[in-house]
């Protein structure tokens, strides 16, 4: 069974309930020349906790699912021990030499196999020959574990292409969690290999100290490009963690139209509506039609909380807008004729927030009216942004809520 084919498979308990998804396999190095023993799987559970599943608990393992036998799951967070490797994280993309011809190659997958007594070991390695051209053009070979030299120990170089292919379908929050479980060096390599938009989404899901470390590992021009792709409120939060001199360097490298909203958000006092709002909600004029509004909120890059309503204001449409008029919820849009203009269906009965409104009051207002977003206006009644429910949740939870659980655990736990 090739380990990369297990990644993402659902894991079911004896009652048929899904407990998580496979993310990797754990192997224990041996003191002899025998291949490493597969001691278990790492499964990701809801709320982004990774736990260890001993191979002895696995009763069925195929291309569709992993099934567990009876017993109690150890829910402590998995922590890799010094004599252990994670197959996908540590071995994929390694540069090896294939014996006896000393042919260079790159690991694309590793196979494990059970012996007659049910003990699993790594037995074969899928290697793409590296011919000096792009690695994907080289010949793919399957060789015995012992013929691939360079699998154990600290690699001289390790790419990211095959690991990224496995992580490609993950939600940004899940990918952020996977990065937290990597060594600092590997995390920075993988993060740097993501495209700007993907990395921006992932940074928004990481604790602030991890955001800062990843950003610091990038060259400044790349860091500025990533900041431009982030939501302005997330970029403002990240930049606020940097020294003032570093902030100014990055602002200078950013495009002015991307930097200006971030600068403005950083002026608001912490713990207020202005400090957590997005400056880019969906905004349309009152003479726009329902059809135009529906087309805007269908845009795939919009977060659900932002796409749940359209704010209506006089021109200009960029914040700060002209005079704020009201809000139209997406459910109302679905009930109205496509040609109806927004000025005739807007809700003007929801009092907007001011930038200095405390977060406690913002939370109370959202809960009272069952809203997922509230407008924020300045003293001239111009729309300057919107506070969404995810913004409120981020800042209502403990500051370290994104940090991985550091409770002890591991393959022996």
GINORDA-V139923 format. One record per backbone hydrogen bond with DSSP energy under -1.0 kcal/mol. CO is the residue of the C=O (numbers start at 1). NH is the residue of the N-H. Records with the same first field share a line. If there is no record, write none. Layout:
CO: NH ; NH
This chain:
1: 112
2: 5
3: 6
6: 9
9: 22
10: 66
11: 19
12: 68
13: 16
17: 13
20: 11
21: 44
22: 8
24: 42
25: 87
26: 39 ; 40
27: 85
28: 37
36: 122
37: 28
39: 55
40: 26
41: 53
42: 23 ; 24
43: 51
44: 21
49: 45
50: 78
51: 43
53: 41
54: 57
57: 69
60: 67
65: 62
66: 12
67: 59 ; 60
81: 84
83: 29
85: 27
86: 90
87: 91
91: 94
93: 159
94: 107
96: 105
97: 149
98: 102 ; 103
103: 98
104: 130
105: 96
106: 128
107: 93
109: 126
110: 3
111: 123 ; 124
113: 121
115: 118
119: 115
120: 38
121: 113
123: 145
124: 111
125: 143
126: 108 ; 109
127: 141
128: 106
134: 137
135: 138
139: 129
141: 127
143: 125
144: 147
145: 148
147: 99
149: 97
157: 95
160: 164
161: 165
162: 166
163: 167
164: 168
167: 170
171: 175
172: 176
173: 177
174: 178
175: 179
176: 180
177: 181
179: 182
183: 187
184: 188
185: 189
186: 190
187: 191
188: 192
189: 193
191: 194
195: 199
196: 200
197: 201
198: 202
199: 203
200: 204
202: 205
203: 206
207: 211
208: 212
209: 213
210: 214
211: 215
212: 216
213: 217
215: 218
219: 223
220: 224
221: 225
222: 226
223: 227
224: 228
231: 235
232: 236
233: 237
234: 238
235: 239
236: 240
238: 241
239: 242
243: 247
244: 248
245: 249
246: 250
247: 251
248: 252
249: 253
250: 254
255: 258 ; 259
256: 260
259: 263
260: 264
261: 265
262: 266
264: 267
265: 268
271: 359
273: 277
278: 386
282: 311
284: 313
285: 288
286: 343
288: 342
289: 293
290: 294
291: 295
292: 296
293: 297
296: 299
299: 302
303: 307
308: 330
310: 328
311: 284
312: 325 ; 326
314: 322
316: 322
323: 314
326: 312
327: 347
328: 310
329: 333
330: 334
337: 340
338: 291
340: 290
341: 344
342: 345 ; 346
347: 327
353: 377
354: 357
355: 274
357: 273
358: 362
359: 363
360: 364
361: 365
362: 366
363: 367
364: 368
365: 369
366: 371
372: 389
374: 387
375: 353
376: 384 ; 385
378: 381
381: 324
382: 378
383: 321
385: 376
386: 278
387: 374
388: 392
389: 393
390: 394
391: 395
393: 397
398: 401
400: 403
410: 413
